[in-house]
Amino acid sequence: MARKRYTAEQIINHLREAEIFISQGKSRREASRQIGITDKTYYRWCKEYGGMDISQAKRLKDLE
């Protein structure tokens, strides 16, 4: 299975989409499937990028 690589900006946008689905009453599992990722990936992304703006993610990338 081919592996996709997402940029920090794409990850933050996917997390925002998932939050919208969750606020509409869907479960986290359904929301993560809706955006095309697994539950484990969703929780890993939330741990790393949760609550960040795109500008903050770019700054983090520059620091790394």
PDBQT receptor file of N, H, CA, C and O in Angstrom, charges set to zero:
ATOM      1  N   MET A   1       0.839  -1.167   0.000  1.00  0.00    +0.000 N 
ATOM      2  CA  MET A   1       0.000   0.000   0.000  1.00  0.00    +0.000 C 
ATOM      3  C   MET A   1       0.894   1.243   0.000  1.00  0.00    +0.000 C 
ATOM      4  O   MET A   1       1.817   1.354   0.808  1.00  0.00    +0.000 OA
ATOM      5  N   ALA A   2       0.621   2.142  -0.882  1.00  0.00    +0.000 N 
ATOM      6  H   ALA A   2      -0.128   2.052  -1.538  1.00  0.00    +0.000 HD
ATOM      7  CA  ALA A   2       1.415   3.363  -0.998  1.00  0.00    +0.000 C 
ATOM      8  C   ALA A   2       1.127   4.278   0.185  1.00  0.00    +0.000 C 
ATOM      9  O   ALA A   2      -0.005   4.368   0.661  1.00  0.00    +0.000 OA
ATOM     10  N   ARG A   3       2.148   4.938   0.636  1.00  0.00    +0.000 N 
ATOM     11  H   ARG A   3       3.068   4.865   0.249  1.00  0.00    +0.000 HD
ATOM     12  CA  ARG A   3       2.029   5.814   1.779  1.00  0.00    +0.000 C 
ATOM     13  C   ARG A   3       1.967   7.264   1.327  1.00  0.00    +0.000 C 
ATOM     14  O   ARG A   3       2.777   7.703   0.511  1.00  0.00    +0.000 OA
ATOM     15  N   LYS A   4       1.010   8.001   1.858  1.00  0.00    +0.000 N 
ATOM     16  H   LYS A   4       0.352   7.645   2.521  1.00  0.00    +0.000 HD
ATOM     17  CA  LYS A   4       0.882   9.412   1.522  1.00  0.00    +0.000 C 
ATOM     18  C   LYS A   4       1.654  10.231   2.550  1.00  0.00    +0.000 C 
ATOM     19  O   LYS A   4       1.704   9.886   3.730  1.00  0.00    +0.000 OA
ATOM     20  N   ARG A   5       2.236  11.289   2.092  1.00  0.00    +0.000 N 
ATOM     21  H   ARG A   5       2.196  11.569   1.133  1.00  0.00    +0.000 HD
ATOM     22  CA  ARG A   5       2.912  12.220   2.984  1.00  0.00    +0.000 C 
ATOM     23  C   ARG A   5       2.151  13.538   2.946  1.00  0.00    +0.000 C 
ATOM     24  O   ARG A   5       1.907  14.106   1.882  1.00  0.00    +0.000 OA
ATOM     25  N   TYR A   6       1.790  14.000   4.111  1.00  0.00    +0.000 N 
ATOM     26  H   TYR A   6       1.988  13.538   4.976  1.00  0.00    +0.000 HD
ATOM     27  CA  TYR A   6       1.043  15.242   4.212  1.00  0.00    +0.000 C 
ATOM     28  C   TYR A   6       1.949  16.333   4.778  1.00  0.00    +0.000 C 
ATOM     29  O   TYR A   6       2.816  16.071   5.612  1.00  0.00    +0.000 OA
ATOM     30  N   THR A   7       1.732  17.550   4.311  1.00  0.00    +0.000 N 
ATOM     31  H   THR A   7       1.028  17.763   3.633  1.00  0.00    +0.000 HD
ATOM     32  CA  THR A   7       2.441  18.684   4.875  1.00  0.00    +0.000 C 
ATOM     33  C   THR A   7       1.744  19.095   6.165  1.00  0.00    +0.000 C 
ATOM     34  O   THR A   7       0.623  18.665   6.439  1.00  0.00    +0.000 OA
ATOM     35  N   ALA A   8       2.407  19.920   6.946  1.00  0.00    +0.000 N 
ATOM     36  H   ALA A   8       3.317  20.269   6.723  1.00  0.00    +0.000 HD
ATOM     37  CA  ALA A   8       1.818  20.375   8.210  1.00  0.00    +0.000 C 
ATOM     38  C   ALA A   8       0.523  21.145   7.955  1.00  0.00    +0.000 C 
ATOM     39  O   ALA A   8      -0.429  21.034   8.727  1.00  0.00    +0.000 OA
ATOM     40  N   GLU A   9       0.489  21.914   6.890  1.00  0.00    +0.000 N 
ATOM     41  H   GLU A   9       1.263  22.005   6.263  1.00  0.00    +0.000 HD
ATOM     42  CA  GLU A   9      -0.713  22.681   6.565  1.00  0.00    +0.000 C 
ATOM     43  C   GLU A   9      -1.885  21.763   6.228  1.00  0.00    +0.000 C 
ATOM     44  O   GLU A   9      -3.017  22.007   6.645  1.00  0.00    +0.000 OA
ATOM     45  N   GLN A  10      -1.602  20.707   5.472  1.00  0.00    +0.000 N 
ATOM     46  H   GLN A  10      -0.682  20.508   5.134  1.00  0.00    +0.000 HD
ATOM     47  CA  GLN A  10      -2.650  19.746   5.116  1.00  0.00    +0.000 C 
ATOM     48  C   GLN A  10      -3.154  19.016   6.354  1.00  0.00    +0.000 C 
ATOM     49  O   GLN A  10      -4.352  18.765   6.481  1.00  0.00    +0.000 OA
ATOM     50  N   ILE A  11      -2.259  18.677   7.259  1.00  0.00    +0.000 N 
ATOM     51  H   ILE A  11      -1.285  18.880   7.156  1.00  0.00    +0.000 HD
ATOM     52  CA  ILE A  11      -2.654  17.977   8.481  1.00  0.00    +0.000 C 
ATOM     53  C   ILE A  11      -3.576  18.850   9.316  1.00  0.00    +0.000 C 
ATOM     54  O   ILE A  11      -4.596  18.378   9.819  1.00  0.00    +0.000 OA
ATOM     55  N   ILE A  12      -3.221  20.120   9.466  1.00  0.00    +0.000 N 
ATOM     56  H   ILE A  12      -2.392  20.503   9.058  1.00  0.00    +0.000 HD
ATOM     57  CA  ILE A  12      -4.050  21.027  10.261  1.00  0.00    +0.000 C 
ATOM     58  C   ILE A  12      -5.426  21.200   9.613  1.00  0.00    +0.000 C 
ATOM     59  O   ILE A  12      -6.437  21.249  10.313  1.00  0.00    +0.000 OA
ATOM     60  N   ASN A  13      -5.470  21.291   8.299  1.00  0.00    +0.000 N 
ATOM     61  H   ASN A  13      -4.649  21.252   7.729  1.00  0.00    +0.000 HD
ATOM     62  CA  ASN A  13      -6.763  21.395   7.612  1.00  0.00    +0.000 C 
ATOM     63  C   ASN A  13      -7.595  20.130   7.804  1.00  0.00    +0.000 C 
ATOM     64  O   ASN A  13      -8.808  20.218   7.998  1.00  0.00    +0.000 OA
ATOM     65  N   HIS A  14      -6.972  18.966   7.754  1.00  0.00    +0.000 N 
ATOM     66  H   HIS A  14      -5.987  18.894   7.596  1.00  0.00    +0.000 HD
ATOM     67  CA  HIS A  14      -7.701  17.714   7.985  1.00  0.00    +0.000 C 
ATOM     68  C   HIS A  14      -8.230  17.648   9.412  1.00  0.00    +0.000 C 
ATOM     69  O   HIS A  14      -9.350  17.189   9.633  1.00  0.00    +0.000 OA
ATOM     70  N   LEU A  15      -7.444  18.096  10.378  1.00  0.00    +0.000 N 
ATOM     71  H   LEU A  15      -6.534  18.468  10.198  1.00  0.00    +0.000 HD
ATOM     72  CA  LEU A  15      -7.906  18.091  11.765  1.00  0.00    +0.000 C 
ATOM     73  C   LEU A  15      -9.093  19.031  11.951  1.00  0.00    +0.000 C 
ATOM     74  O   LEU A  15     -10.015  18.724  12.707  1.00  0.00    +0.000 OA
ATOM     75  N   ARG A  16      -9.077  20.160  11.274  1.00  0.00    +0.000 N 
ATOM     76  H   ARG A  16      -8.328  20.410  10.660  1.00  0.00    +0.000 HD
ATOM     77  CA  ARG A  16     -10.214  21.086  11.351  1.00  0.00    +0.000 C 
ATOM     78  C   ARG A  16     -11.462  20.461  10.742  1.00  0.00    +0.000 C 
ATOM     79  O   ARG A  16     -12.559  20.604  11.283  1.00  0.00    +0.000 OA
ATOM     80  N   GLU A  17     -11.297  19.767   9.616  1.00  0.00    +0.000 N 
ATOM     81  H   GLU A  17     -10.406  19.651   9.177  1.00  0.00    +0.000 HD
ATOM     82  CA  GLU A  17     -12.440  19.070   9.009  1.00  0.00    +0.000 C 
ATOM     83  C   GLU A  17     -13.003  18.033   9.961  1.00  0.00    +0.000 C 
ATOM     84  O   GLU A  17     -14.219  17.907  10.099  1.00  0.00    +0.000 OA
ATOM     85  N   ALA A  18     -12.119  17.284  10.621  1.00  0.00    +0.000 N 
ATOM     86  H   ALA A  18     -11.130  17.386  10.508  1.00  0.00    +0.000 HD
ATOM     87  CA  ALA A  18     -12.558  16.258  11.558  1.00  0.00    +0.000 C 
ATOM     88  C   ALA A  18     -13.316  16.887  12.723  1.00  0.00    +0.000 C 
ATOM     89  O   ALA A  18     -14.319  16.332  13.173  1.00  0.00    +0.000 OA
ATOM     90  N   GLU A  19     -12.858  18.027  13.215  1.00  0.00    +0.000 N 
ATOM     91  H   GLU A  19     -12.043  18.477  12.850  1.00  0.00    +0.000 HD
ATOM     92  CA  GLU A  19     -13.562  18.707  14.301  1.00  0.00    +0.000 C 
ATOM     93  C   GLU A  19     -14.966  19.125  13.876  1.00  0.00    +0.000 C 
ATOM     94  O   GLU A  19     -15.899  19.086  14.678  1.00  0.00    +0.000 OA
ATOM     95  N   ILE A  20     -15.113  19.523  12.624  1.00  0.00    +0.000 N 
ATOM     96  H   ILE A  20     -14.355  19.555  11.972  1.00  0.00    +0.000 HD
ATOM     97  CA  ILE A  20     -16.438  19.891  12.113  1.00  0.00    +0.000 C 
ATOM     98  C   ILE A  20     -17.351  18.674  12.105  1.00  0.00    +0.000 C 
ATOM     99  O   ILE A  20     -18.502  18.757  12.533  1.00  0.00    +0.000 OA
ATOM    100  N   PHE A  21     -16.843  17.539  11.619  1.00  0.00    +0.000 N 
ATOM    101  H   PHE A  21     -15.908  17.471  11.271  1.00  0.00    +0.000 HD
ATOM    102  CA  PHE A  21     -17.657  16.318  11.594  1.00  0.00    +0.000 C 
ATOM    103  C   PHE A  21     -18.031  15.880  13.011  1.00  0.00    +0.000 C 
ATOM    104  O   PHE A  21     -19.151  15.426  13.245  1.00  0.00    +0.000 OA
ATOM    105  N   ILE A  22     -17.102  16.015  13.952  1.00  0.00    +0.000 N 
ATOM    106  H   ILE A  22     -16.192  16.384  13.763  1.00  0.00    +0.000 HD
ATOM    107  CA  ILE A  22     -17.381  15.626  15.332  1.00  0.00    +0.000 C 
ATOM    108  C   ILE A  22     -18.443  16.538  15.939  1.00  0.00    +0.000 C 
ATOM    109  O   ILE A  22     -19.312  16.072  16.676  1.00  0.00    +0.000 OA
ATOM    110  N   SER A  23     -18.379  17.832  15.634  1.00  0.00    +0.000 N 
ATOM    111  H   SER A  23     -17.673  18.210  15.036  1.00  0.00    +0.000 HD
ATOM    112  CA  SER A  23     -19.378  18.762  16.160  1.00  0.00    +0.000 C 
ATOM    113  C   SER A  23     -20.761  18.505  15.564  1.00  0.00    +0.000 C 
ATOM    114  O   SER A  23     -21.773  18.888  16.151  1.00  0.00    +0.000 OA
ATOM    115  N   GLN A  24     -20.803  17.857  14.398  1.00  0.00    +0.000 N 
ATOM    116  H   GLN A  24     -19.981  17.546  13.921  1.00  0.00    +0.000 HD
ATOM    117  CA  GLN A  24     -22.079  17.515  13.772  1.00  0.00    +0.000 C 
ATOM    118  C   GLN A  24     -22.663  16.231  14.353  1.00  0.00    +0.000 C 
ATOM    119  O   GLN A  24     -23.746  15.808  13.948  1.00  0.00    +0.000 OA
ATOM    120  N   GLY A  25     -21.956  15.605  15.301  1.00  0.00    +0.000 N 
ATOM    121  H   GLY A  25     -21.077  15.949  15.630  1.00  0.00    +0.000 HD
ATOM    122  CA  GLY A  25     -22.494  14.437  15.978  1.00  0.00    +0.000 C 
ATOM    123  C   GLY A  25     -21.891  13.117  15.555  1.00  0.00    +0.000 C 
ATOM    124  O   GLY A  25     -22.334  12.067  16.020  1.00  0.00    +0.000 OA
ATOM    125  N   LYS A  26     -20.903  13.136  14.695  1.00  0.00    +0.000 N 
ATOM    126  H   LYS A  26     -20.543  13.989  14.318  1.00  0.00    +0.000 HD
ATOM    127  CA  LYS A  26     -20.261  11.892  14.287  1.00  0.00    +0.000 C 
ATOM    128  C   LYS A  26     -19.197  11.514  15.314  1.00  0.00    +0.000 C 
ATOM    129  O   LYS A  26     -18.683  12.373  16.032  1.00  0.00    +0.000 OA
ATOM    130  N   SER A  27     -18.873  10.234  15.377  1.00  0.00    +0.000 N 
ATOM    131  H   SER A  27     -19.291   9.537  14.794  1.00  0.00    +0.000 HD
ATOM    132  CA  SER A  27     -17.833   9.791  16.298  1.00  0.00    +0.000 C 
ATOM    133  C   SER A  27     -16.459  10.116  15.728  1.00  0.00    +0.000 C 
ATOM    134  O   SER A  27     -16.332  10.442  14.548  1.00  0.00    +0.000 OA
ATOM    135  N   ARG A  28     -15.444  10.027  16.557  1.00  0.00    +0.000 N 
ATOM    136  H   ARG A  28     -15.547   9.763  17.515  1.00  0.00    +0.000 HD
ATOM    137  CA  ARG A  28     -14.081  10.287  16.093  1.00  0.00    +0.000 C 
ATOM    138  C   ARG A  28     -13.674   9.293  15.016  1.00  0.00    +0.000 C 
ATOM    139  O   ARG A  28     -12.996   9.652  14.053  1.00  0.00    +0.000 OA
ATOM    140  N   ARG A  29     -14.081   8.066  15.179  1.00  0.00    +0.000 N 
ATOM    141  H   ARG A  29     -14.632   7.774  15.961  1.00  0.00    +0.000 HD
ATOM    142  CA  ARG A  29     -13.757   7.036  14.187  1.00  0.00    +0.000 C 
ATOM    143  C   ARG A  29     -14.386   7.367  12.839  1.00  0.00    +0.000 C 
ATOM    144  O   ARG A  29     -13.726   7.269  11.805  1.00  0.00    +0.000 OA
ATOM    145  N   GLU A  30     -15.655   7.756  12.845  1.00  0.00    +0.000 N 
ATOM    146  H   GLU A  30     -16.191   7.835  13.686  1.00  0.00    +0.000 HD
ATOM    147  CA  GLU A  30     -16.328   8.120  11.595  1.00  0.00    +0.000 C 
ATOM    148  C   GLU A  30     -15.688   9.358  10.973  1.00  0.00    +0.000 C 
ATOM    149  O   GLU A  30     -15.523   9.429   9.755  1.00  0.00    +0.000 OA
ATOM    150  N   ALA A  31     -15.331  10.325  11.804  1.00  0.00    +0.000 N 
ATOM    151  H   ALA A  31     -15.465  10.266  12.793  1.00  0.00    +0.000 HD
ATOM    152  CA  ALA A  31     -14.720  11.560  11.295  1.00  0.00    +0.000 C 
ATOM    153  C   ALA A  31     -13.367  11.274  10.661  1.00  0.00    +0.000 C 
ATOM    154  O   ALA A  31     -13.049  11.813   9.601  1.00  0.00    +0.000 OA
ATOM    155  N   SER A  32     -12.567  10.428  11.306  1.00  0.00    +0.000 N 
ATOM    156  H   SER A  32     -12.825   9.990  12.167  1.00  0.00    +0.000 HD
ATOM    157  CA  SER A  32     -11.254  10.122  10.745  1.00  0.00    +0.000 C 
ATOM    158  C   SER A  32     -11.390   9.343   9.444  1.00  0.00    +0.000 C 
ATOM    159  O   SER A  32     -10.628   9.574   8.506  1.00  0.00    +0.000 OA
ATOM    160  N   ARG A  33     -12.334   8.439   9.375  1.00  0.00    +0.000 N 
ATOM    161  H   ARG A  33     -12.954   8.251  10.137  1.00  0.00    +0.000 HD
ATOM    162  CA  ARG A  33     -12.567   7.703   8.124  1.00  0.00    +0.000 C 
ATOM    163  C   ARG A  33     -13.068   8.633   7.026  1.00  0.00    +0.000 C 
ATOM    164  O   ARG A  33     -12.750   8.448   5.851  1.00  0.00    +0.000 OA
ATOM    165  N   GLN A  34     -13.851   9.629   7.415  1.00  0.00    +0.000 N 
ATOM    166  H   GLN A  34     -14.109   9.779   8.370  1.00  0.00    +0.000 HD
ATOM    167  CA  GLN A  34     -14.393  10.576   6.445  1.00  0.00    +0.000 C 
ATOM    168  C   GLN A  34     -13.273  11.374   5.771  1.00  0.00    +0.000 C 
ATOM    169  O   GLN A  34     -13.357  11.675   4.580  1.00  0.00    +0.000 OA
ATOM    170  N   ILE A  35     -12.227  11.716   6.528  1.00  0.00    +0.000 N 
ATOM    171  H   ILE A  35     -12.159  11.472   7.495  1.00  0.00    +0.000 HD
ATOM    172  CA  ILE A  35     -11.132  12.481   5.939  1.00  0.00    +0.000 C 
ATOM    173  C   ILE A  35     -10.044  11.585   5.368  1.00  0.00    +0.000 C 
ATOM    174  O   ILE A  35      -9.076  12.079   4.789  1.00  0.00    +0.000 OA
ATOM    175  N   GLY A  36     -10.192  10.267   5.525  1.00  0.00    +0.000 N 
ATOM    176  H   GLY A  36     -10.979   9.867   5.995  1.00  0.00    +0.000 HD
ATOM    177  CA  GLY A  36      -9.302   9.332   4.847  1.00  0.00    +0.000 C 
ATOM    178  C   GLY A  36      -8.078   8.911   5.626  1.00  0.00    +0.000 C 
ATOM    179  O   GLY A  36      -7.054   8.580   5.028  1.00  0.00    +0.000 OA
ATOM    180  N   ILE A  37      -8.157   8.914   6.961  1.00  0.00    +0.000 N 
ATOM    181  H   ILE A  37      -8.989   9.183   7.447  1.00  0.00    +0.000 HD
ATOM    182  CA  ILE A  37      -7.026   8.470   7.776  1.00  0.00    +0.000 C 
ATOM    183  C   ILE A  37      -7.526   7.470   8.814  1.00  0.00    +0.000 C 
ATOM    184  O   ILE A  37      -8.731   7.312   9.005  1.00  0.00    +0.000 OA
ATOM    185  N   THR A  38      -6.598   6.801   9.475  1.00  0.00    +0.000 N 
ATOM    186  H   THR A  38      -5.618   6.929   9.320  1.00  0.00    +0.000 HD
ATOM    187  CA  THR A  38      -6.968   5.845  10.514  1.00  0.00    +0.000 C 
ATOM    188  C   THR A  38      -7.099   6.547  11.856  1.00  0.00    +0.000 C 
ATOM    189  O   THR A  38      -6.692   7.699  12.010  1.00  0.00    +0.000 OA
ATOM    190  N   ASP A  39      -7.678   5.837  12.833  1.00  0.00    +0.000 N 
ATOM    191  H   ASP A  39      -8.009   4.901  12.708  1.00  0.00    +0.000 HD
ATOM    192  CA  ASP A  39      -7.820   6.397  14.173  1.00  0.00    +0.000 C 
ATOM    193  C   ASP A  39      -6.466   6.708  14.791  1.00  0.00    +0.000 C 
ATOM    194  O   ASP A  39      -6.284   7.749  15.423  1.00  0.00    +0.000 OA
ATOM    195  N   LYS A  40      -5.532   5.811  14.605  1.00  0.00    +0.000 N 
ATOM    196  H   LYS A  40      -5.679   4.965  14.091  1.00  0.00    +0.000 HD
ATOM    197  CA  LYS A  40      -4.203   5.992  15.178  1.00  0.00    +0.000 C 
ATOM    198  C   LYS A  40      -3.536   7.243  14.611  1.00  0.00    +0.000 C 
ATOM    199  O   LYS A  40      -2.909   8.003  15.348  1.00  0.00    +0.000 OA
ATOM    200  N   THR A  41      -3.670   7.453  13.313  1.00  0.00    +0.000 N 
ATOM    201  H   THR A  41      -4.179   6.835  12.714  1.00  0.00    +0.000 HD
ATOM    202  CA  THR A  41      -3.105   8.641  12.677  1.00  0.00    +0.000 C 
ATOM    203  C   THR A  41      -3.781   9.894  13.215  1.00  0.00    +0.000 C 
ATOM    204  O   THR A  41      -3.118  10.901  13.460  1.00  0.00    +0.000 OA
ATOM    205  N   TYR A  42      -5.086   9.837  13.400  1.00  0.00    +0.000 N 
ATOM    206  H   TYR A  42      -5.624   9.018  13.201  1.00  0.00    +0.000 HD
ATOM    207  CA  TYR A  42      -5.819  10.989  13.926  1.00  0.00    +0.000 C 
ATOM    208  C   TYR A  42      -5.283  11.388  15.298  1.00  0.00    +0.000 C 
ATOM    209  O   TYR A  42      -5.015  12.565  15.539  1.00  0.00    +0.000 OA
ATOM    210  N   TYR A  43      -5.126  10.418  16.196  1.00  0.00    +0.000 N 
ATOM    211  H   TYR A  43      -5.344   9.462  16.000  1.00  0.00    +0.000 HD
ATOM    212  CA  TYR A  43      -4.646  10.720  17.539  1.00  0.00    +0.000 C 
ATOM    213  C   TYR A  43      -3.195  11.183  17.527  1.00  0.00    +0.000 C 
ATOM    214  O   TYR A  43      -2.817  12.038  18.328  1.00  0.00    +0.000 OA
ATOM    215  N   ARG A  44      -2.381  10.637  16.638  1.00  0.00    +0.000 N 
ATOM    216  H   ARG A  44      -2.688   9.942  15.987  1.00  0.00    +0.000 HD
ATOM    217  CA  ARG A  44      -0.985  11.066  16.530  1.00  0.00    +0.000 C 
ATOM    218  C   ARG A  44      -0.909  12.511  16.042  1.00  0.00    +0.000 C 
ATOM    219  O   ARG A  44      -0.130  13.311  16.560  1.00  0.00    +0.000 OA
ATOM    220  N   TRP A  45      -1.727  12.835  15.036  1.00  0.00    +0.000 N 
ATOM    221  H   TRP A  45      -2.359  12.185  14.615  1.00  0.00    +0.000 HD
ATOM    222  CA  TRP A  45      -1.758  14.200  14.519  1.00  0.00    +0.000 C 
ATOM    223  C   TRP A  45      -2.263  15.175  15.583  1.00  0.00    +0.000 C 
ATOM    224  O   TRP A  45      -1.731  16.278  15.706  1.00  0.00    +0.000 OA
ATOM    225  N   CYS A  46      -3.286  14.783  16.356  1.00  0.00    +0.000 N 
ATOM    226  H   CYS A  46      -3.718  13.886  16.256  1.00  0.00    +0.000 HD
ATOM    227  CA  CYS A  46      -3.802  15.656  17.409  1.00  0.00    +0.000 C 
ATOM    228  C   CYS A  46      -2.735  15.914  18.460  1.00  0.00    +0.000 C 
ATOM    229  O   CYS A  46      -2.619  17.024  18.980  1.00  0.00    +0.000 OA
ATOM    230  N   LYS A  47      -1.968  14.901  18.764  1.00  0.00    +0.000 N 
ATOM    231  H   LYS A  47      -2.062  14.000  18.342  1.00  0.00    +0.000 HD
ATOM    232  CA  LYS A  47      -0.907  15.050  19.759  1.00  0.00    +0.000 C 
ATOM    233  C   LYS A  47       0.156  16.025  19.265  1.00  0.00    +0.000 C 
ATOM    234  O   LYS A  47       0.668  16.830  20.043  1.00  0.00    +0.000 OA
ATOM    235  N   GLU A  48       0.490  15.960  17.984  1.00  0.00    +0.000 N 
ATOM    236  H   GLU A  48       0.075  15.306  17.352  1.00  0.00    +0.000 HD
ATOM    237  CA  GLU A  48       1.558  16.782  17.438  1.00  0.00    +0.000 C 
ATOM    238  C   GLU A  48       1.083  18.158  16.990  1.00  0.00    +0.000 C 
ATOM    239  O   GLU A  48       1.758  19.154  17.247  1.00  0.00    +0.000 OA
ATOM    240  N   TYR A  49      -0.070  18.230  16.324  1.00  0.00    +0.000 N 
ATOM    241  H   TYR A  49      -0.619  17.421  16.115  1.00  0.00    +0.000 HD
ATOM    242  CA  TYR A  49      -0.515  19.472  15.709  1.00  0.00    +0.000 C 
ATOM    243  C   TYR A  49      -1.797  20.047  16.291  1.00  0.00    +0.000 C 
ATOM    244  O   TYR A  49      -2.274  21.071  15.801  1.00  0.00    +0.000 OA
ATOM    245  N   GLY A  50      -2.364  19.438  17.303  1.00  0.00    +0.000 N 
ATOM    246  H   GLY A  50      -1.976  18.607  17.701  1.00  0.00    +0.000 HD
ATOM    247  CA  GLY A  50      -3.630  19.898  17.858  1.00  0.00    +0.000 C 
ATOM    248  C   GLY A  50      -3.553  21.313  18.393  1.00  0.00    +0.000 C 
ATOM    249  O   GLY A  50      -2.664  21.627  19.184  1.00  0.00    +0.000 OA
ATOM    250  N   GLY A  51      -4.462  22.165  17.979  1.00  0.00    +0.000 N 
ATOM    251  H   GLY A  51      -5.185  21.910  17.337  1.00  0.00    +0.000 HD
ATOM    252  CA  GLY A  51      -4.517  23.533  18.458  1.00  0.00    +0.000 C 
ATOM    253  C   GLY A  51      -3.575  24.501  17.762  1.00  0.00    +0.000 C 
ATOM    254  O   GLY A  51      -3.484  25.662  18.161  1.00  0.00    +0.000 OA
ATOM    255  N   MET A  52      -2.878  24.053  16.738  1.00  0.00    +0.000 N 
ATOM    256  H   MET A  52      -2.952  23.110  16.414  1.00  0.00    +0.000 HD
ATOM    257  CA  MET A  52      -1.949  24.936  16.029  1.00  0.00    +0.000 C 
ATOM    258  C   MET A  52      -2.634  25.637  14.868  1.00  0.00    +0.000 C 
ATOM    259  O   MET A  52      -3.580  25.124  14.271  1.00  0.00    +0.000 OA
ATOM    260  N   ASP A  53      -2.126  26.828  14.567  1.00  0.00    +0.000 N 
ATOM    261  H   ASP A  53      -1.357  27.245  15.051  1.00  0.00    +0.000 HD
ATOM    262  CA  ASP A  53      -2.492  27.520  13.334  1.00  0.00    +0.000 C 
ATOM    263  C   ASP A  53      -1.474  27.128  12.268  1.00  0.00    +0.000 C 
ATOM    264  O   ASP A  53      -0.427  26.559  12.578  1.00  0.00    +0.000 OA
ATOM    265  N   ILE A  54      -1.781  27.431  11.033  1.00  0.00    +0.000 N 
ATOM    266  H   ILE A  54      -2.631  27.894  10.781  1.00  0.00    +0.000 HD
ATOM    267  CA  ILE A  54      -0.866  27.104   9.940  1.00  0.00    +0.000 C 
ATOM    268  C   ILE A  54       0.450  27.859  10.096  1.00  0.00    +0.000 C 
ATOM    269  O   ILE A  54       1.520  27.318   9.815  1.00  0.00    +0.000 OA
ATOM    270  N   SER A  55       0.368  29.101  10.543  1.00  0.00    +0.000 N 
ATOM    271  H   SER A  55      -0.501  29.540  10.771  1.00  0.00    +0.000 HD
ATOM    272  CA  SER A  55       1.598  29.884  10.728  1.00  0.00    +0.000 C 
ATOM    273  C   SER A  55       2.486  29.277  11.805  1.00  0.00    +0.000 C 
ATOM    274  O   SER A  55       3.710  29.288  11.675  1.00  0.00    +0.000 OA
ATOM    275  N   GLN A  56       1.889  28.752  12.857  1.00  0.00    +0.000 N 
ATOM    276  H   GLN A  56       0.895  28.744  12.962  1.00  0.00    +0.000 HD
ATOM    277  CA  GLN A  56       2.666  28.108  13.912  1.00  0.00    +0.000 C 
ATOM    278  C   GLN A  56       3.326  26.828  13.411  1.00  0.00    +0.000 C 
ATOM    279  O   GLN A  56       4.450  26.512  13.799  1.00  0.00    +0.000 OA
ATOM    280  N   ALA A  57       2.634  26.100  12.557  1.00  0.00    +0.000 N 
ATOM    281  H   ALA A  57       1.720  26.356  12.242  1.00  0.00    +0.000 HD
ATOM    282  CA  ALA A  57       3.196  24.871  12.003  1.00  0.00    +0.000 C 
ATOM    283  C   ALA A  57       4.384  25.187  11.098  1.00  0.00    +0.000 C 
ATOM    284  O   ALA A  57       5.384  24.468  11.113  1.00  0.00    +0.000 OA
ATOM    285  N   LYS A  58       4.283  26.247  10.318  1.00  0.00    +0.000 N 
ATOM    286  H   LYS A  58       3.471  26.831  10.305  1.00  0.00    +0.000 HD
ATOM    287  CA  LYS A  58       5.405  26.648   9.473  1.00  0.00    +0.000 C 
ATOM    288  C   LYS A  58       6.605  27.039  10.326  1.00  0.00    +0.000 C 
ATOM    289  O   LYS A  58       7.744  26.702  10.002  1.00  0.00    +0.000 OA
ATOM    290  N   ARG A  59       6.343  27.745  11.409  1.00  0.00    +0.000 N 
ATOM    291  H   ARG A  59       5.418  28.018  11.672  1.00  0.00    +0.000 HD
ATOM    292  CA  ARG A  59       7.423  28.157  12.309  1.00  0.00    +0.000 C 
ATOM    293  C   ARG A  59       8.079  26.933  12.946  1.00  0.00    +0.000 C 
ATOM    294  O   ARG A  59       9.304  26.880  13.061  1.00  0.00    +0.000 OA
ATOM    295  N   LEU A  60       7.285  25.959  13.356  1.00  0.00    +0.000 N 
ATOM    296  H   LEU A  60       6.291  26.002  13.262  1.00  0.00    +0.000 HD
ATOM    297  CA  LEU A  60       7.816  24.730  13.926  1.00  0.00    +0.000 C 
ATOM    298  C   LEU A  60       8.693  24.002  12.920  1.00  0.00    +0.000 C 
ATOM    299  O   LEU A  60       9.760  23.498  13.271  1.00  0.00    +0.000 OA
ATOM    300  N   LYS A  61       8.249  23.948  11.683  1.00  0.00    +0.000 N 
ATOM    301  H   LYS A  61       7.383  24.358  11.399  1.00  0.00    +0.000 HD
ATOM    302  CA  LYS A  61       9.008  23.295  10.630  1.00  0.00    +0.000 C 
ATOM    303  C   LYS A  61      10.338  24.001  10.408  1.00  0.00    +0.000 C 
ATOM    304  O   LYS A  61      11.362  23.346  10.214  1.00  0.00    +0.000 OA
ATOM    305  N   ASP A  62      10.331  25.332  10.436  1.00  0.00    +0.000 N 
ATOM    306  H   ASP A  62       9.498  25.864  10.593  1.00  0.00    +0.000 HD
ATOM    307  CA  ASP A  62      11.560  26.089  10.266  1.00  0.00    +0.000 C 
ATOM    308  C   ASP A  62      12.535  25.857  11.419  1.00  0.00    +0.000 C 
ATOM    309  O   ASP A  62      13.748  25.816  11.214  1.00  0.00    +0.000 OA
ATOM    310  N   LEU A  63      12.009  25.710  12.614  1.00  0.00    +0.000 N 
ATOM    311  H   LEU A  63      11.024  25.744  12.781  1.00  0.00    +0.000 HD
ATOM    312  CA  LEU A  63      12.863  25.464  13.769  1.00  0.00    +0.000 C 
ATOM    313  C   LEU A  63      13.507  24.087  13.733  1.00  0.00    +0.000 C 
ATOM    314  O   LEU A  63      14.626  23.896  14.209  1.00  0.00    +0.000 OA
ATOM    315  N   GLU A  64      12.779  23.127  13.159  1.00  0.00    +0.000 N 
ATOM    316  H   GLU A  64      11.869  23.282  12.772  1.00  0.00    +0.000 HD
ATOM    317  CA  GLU A  64      13.325  21.776  13.064  1.00  0.00    +0.000 C 
ATOM    318  C   GLU A  64      14.430  21.759  12.027  1.00  0.00    +0.000 C 
ATOM    319  O   GLU A  64      15.032  20.714  11.785  1.00  0.00    +0.000 OA
TER     320      GLU A  64
